[in-house]
Amino acid sequence: MSPPVDRIPSDEKLPARADVVIIGGGIIGVCTALELARKGLSVAIVEKGHVAAEQSSRNWGWCRVHGRAIPDLPLSTTSLRLWSGMDKAIGRATGFTHCGMLAVLHDESELAFWDDWFEQARPFQMDGRVLTREELRALVPEATGADWVAGVYSPSDGRAEPLKAAPAIAEGARDRGVTIHQNCAARGLETTGGRVSAVVTEKGTIRTSAALCAGGAWASMFCRHHGIPFPQAGVHATAWRTEKGPNITDGGINDGIYALRRRDDGGYTIAHGGAGRVDITPQSLRYAPRFLKLFLKRRKKLTFGIGSSFFNGPESWATWRNEEISPFEKMRVYDPAPSTKLIEKGMEFLRRDYPVMKDVKVADSWGGFIDSTPDSRPVISPIASLPGFYLAAGFSGLGFGMGPAAGRLAADLIANDVPIIDPTPYRHARFTDGTRMDPSARLG
Ligand SMILES: Cc1cc2nc3c(=O)[nH]c(=O)nc-3n(C[C@H](O)[C@H](O)[C@H](O)COP(=O)(O)OP(=O)(O)OC[C@H]3O[C@@H](n4cnc5c(N)ncnc54)[C@H](O)[C@@H]3O)c2cc1C
């Protein structure tokens, strides 16, 4: 069942024109809208379901810099800074706090990785450090059953509340003039002289010279409708929420097997870290050679299967004309089922490590769908073959934390301003210019 995300109203009237139309009301779409509005541009967000109904409400809420691939540190550190000022900027609560994040290590051989990571990350002045076994015990005294040998603790890393954050940012954007249209799928683009001239939605056409696809897991399908290749594959993930429990941490802990973070209501959001199911679908078959390296790297945590996603949903095969009902309006919200097996296993490990959690019950659970690229790095980029079309998708399980900076970068590119960070790692052309795909951007 979908998690109970804050619902916001829609703007009734679709504008006849807008400087920018954003397709998708997840964290990336709403952050981009906020930044574009700050630049004085008129913006309309069109969302096929409701704001944050898909990945942006289903995630763990971690806004983390430590452990990110080094080329992504400019984006991650900028995002953490923007998260810090977000509530003030929008006059609303996203639940963001610098609660501190801990990654625990089970094997001393992992320490060499972290020594090297901290060395390379030195220019970014990280405040995290490696904790000894004794320091870990002092930080998490309730973890009496854990077999951790060390940990990496980063006090400045934080979390926001996925049920609140994107809707709050969307409302902040609306305060600056952005219009928000829910139950309003974008079916496709119109072009004039080879450039984007309009976005066709199920409720009418909006004339524009700039359209951003921030469609999360559906982005590849939207791109394909216009002959643009975007290699994207999805992993079905499971997360759950417990009832209120004893305070074992105020922040987040990633054990490698399970990951948890304390919520404002005193319960925990938990997941079986990195585990999930990859479905064989028309899209996954199309891009399989590109994802081989990534899936081989993560094969111990993934299962592979075939199901209804072959025929319906973001990776299915579909063709349509802009005058016809599109696959986007046939599935307003992609709401995959959670895996009971993963929940039971995750709770078993959790109760073993924290005996004080033995009576804490699971209150709610949900499935999610993580969209990845072959190098686990998003695309935030103009599309060279279709001037006026931009893409911000493929966040590979890291997009909630990166959202504010990704939105800022996308807005800078659309407005032709000096980009807040170097956009080169995020260019779409890397999939066609022979760039070697290294799947190491997602380290944990
Ligand atoms: C279980 C789980 C745990 C995660 N944990 C974390 C974490 O702790 N930290 C972190 O940083 N990231 C995490 N992530 C990843 C993060 O949630 C995503 O990277 C991020 O939310 C992606 O945002 P988005 O806006 O690109 O996509 P989404 O939130 O999926 O938004 C895309 C929106 O576009 C809409 N849409 C698609 N096509 C159309 C169309 N044609 N017309 C109109 N609307 C359309 C969809 O309905 C959807 O609402 C996790 C993800 C999952 C599933």
The ligand as a MOL file (V3000), in Angstrom:
LIG
                    3D

  0  0  0     0  0            999 V3000
M  V30 BEGIN CTAB
M  V30 COUNTS 53 58 0 0 0
M  V30 BEGIN ATOM
M  V30 1 C 12.8060 2.0420 -1.0240 0
M  V30 2 C 13.6230 3.2210 -1.4910 0
M  V30 3 C 14.5700 3.7830 -0.6280 0
M  V30 4 C 15.3220 4.8900 -1.0340 0
M  V30 5 N 16.1290 5.5290 -0.1180 0
M  V30 6 C 16.7560 6.6840 -0.4540 0
M  V30 7 C 17.4710 7.4390 0.5210 0
M  V30 8 O 17.4900 7.1210 1.7040 0
M  V30 9 N 18.1350 8.5650 0.1020 0
M  V30 10 C 18.1170 8.9650 -1.2030 0
M  V30 11 O 18.7630 9.9550 -1.5160 0
M  V30 12 N 17.3750 8.3120 -2.1220 0
M  V30 13 C 16.6990 7.1920 -1.7890 0
M  V30 14 N 15.9300 6.5240 -2.7150 0
M  V30 15 C 15.8810 7.0340 -4.0900 0
M  V30 16 C 14.9920 8.2520 -4.1990 0
M  V30 17 O 13.7410 8.0200 -3.5860 0
M  V30 18 C 14.8160 8.5920 -5.6800 0
M  V30 19 O 16.0860 8.6650 -6.3060 0
M  V30 20 C 14.1160 9.9340 -5.8640 0
M  V30 21 O 12.9320 10.0120 -5.0960 0
M  V30 22 C 13.7910 10.1100 -7.3340 0
M  V30 23 O 13.0150 11.2740 -7.4710 0
M  V30 24 P 12.3300 11.5910 -8.8410 0
M  V30 25 O 11.6610 12.8990 -8.6890 0
M  V30 26 O 13.3350 11.4040 -9.9290 0
M  V30 27 O 11.2860 10.3810 -9.0680 0
M  V30 28 P 9.8400 10.1320 -8.4510 0
M  V30 29 O 9.7310 10.5140 -7.0410 0
M  V30 30 O 9.4690 8.7290 -8.7850 0
M  V30 31 O 8.9420 11.1500 -9.2570 0
M  V30 32 C 8.6790 11.0250 -10.6430 0
M  V30 33 C 7.2540 11.4490 -10.8600 0
M  V30 34 O 7.0150 11.5960 -12.2440 0
M  V30 35 C 5.6770 11.2310 -12.5130 0
M  V30 36 N 5.5700 10.9590 -13.9490 0
M  V30 37 C 6.2320 10.0270 -14.6650 0
M  V30 38 N 5.9190 10.1290 -15.9680 0
M  V30 39 C 5.0420 11.1380 -16.0850 0
M  V30 40 C 4.3400 11.7120 -17.1870 0
M  V30 41 N 4.4960 11.2820 -18.4540 0
M  V30 42 N 3.4960 12.7480 -16.9410 0
M  V30 43 C 3.3400 13.2220 -15.6710 0
M  V30 44 N 3.9730 12.6900 -14.6020 0
M  V30 45 C 4.8160 11.6730 -14.8120 0
M  V30 46 C 5.4660 10.0150 -11.6130 0
M  V30 47 O 4.1010 9.7970 -11.3670 0
M  V30 48 C 6.2480 10.4110 -10.3700 0
M  V30 49 O 5.4160 11.0010 -9.3890 0
M  V30 50 C 15.1660 5.4080 -2.3520 0
M  V30 51 C 14.2200 4.8450 -3.2150 0
M  V30 52 C 13.4360 3.7750 -2.7960 0
M  V30 53 C 12.3860 3.2220 -3.7230 0
M  V30 END ATOM
M  V30 BEGIN BOND
M  V30 1 1 1 2
M  V30 2 1 2 3
M  V30 3 2 2 52
M  V30 4 2 3 4
M  V30 5 1 4 5
M  V30 6 1 4 50
M  V30 7 2 5 6
M  V30 8 1 6 7
M  V30 9 1 6 13
M  V30 10 2 7 8
M  V30 11 1 7 9
M  V30 12 1 9 10
M  V30 13 2 10 11
M  V30 14 1 10 12
M  V30 15 2 12 13
M  V30 16 1 13 14
M  V30 17 1 14 15
M  V30 18 1 14 50
M  V30 19 1 15 16
M  V30 20 1 16 17
M  V30 21 1 16 18
M  V30 22 1 18 19
M  V30 23 1 18 20
M  V30 24 1 20 21
M  V30 25 1 20 22
M  V30 26 1 22 23
M  V30 27 1 23 24
M  V30 28 2 24 25
M  V30 29 1 24 26
M  V30 30 1 24 27
M  V30 31 1 27 28
M  V30 32 2 28 29
M  V30 33 1 28 30
M  V30 34 1 28 31
M  V30 35 1 31 32
M  V30 36 1 32 33
M  V30 37 1 33 34
M  V30 38 1 33 48
M  V30 39 1 34 35
M  V30 40 1 35 36
M  V30 41 1 35 46
M  V30 42 1 36 37
M  V30 43 1 36 45
M  V30 44 2 37 38
M  V30 45 1 38 39
M  V30 46 1 39 40
M  V30 47 2 39 45
M  V30 48 1 40 41
M  V30 49 2 40 42
M  V30 50 1 42 43
M  V30 51 2 43 44
M  V30 52 1 44 45
M  V30 53 1 46 47
M  V30 54 1 46 48
M  V30 55 1 48 49
M  V30 56 2 50 51
M  V30 57 1 51 52
M  V30 58 1 52 53
M  V30 END BOND
M  V30 END CTAB
M  END
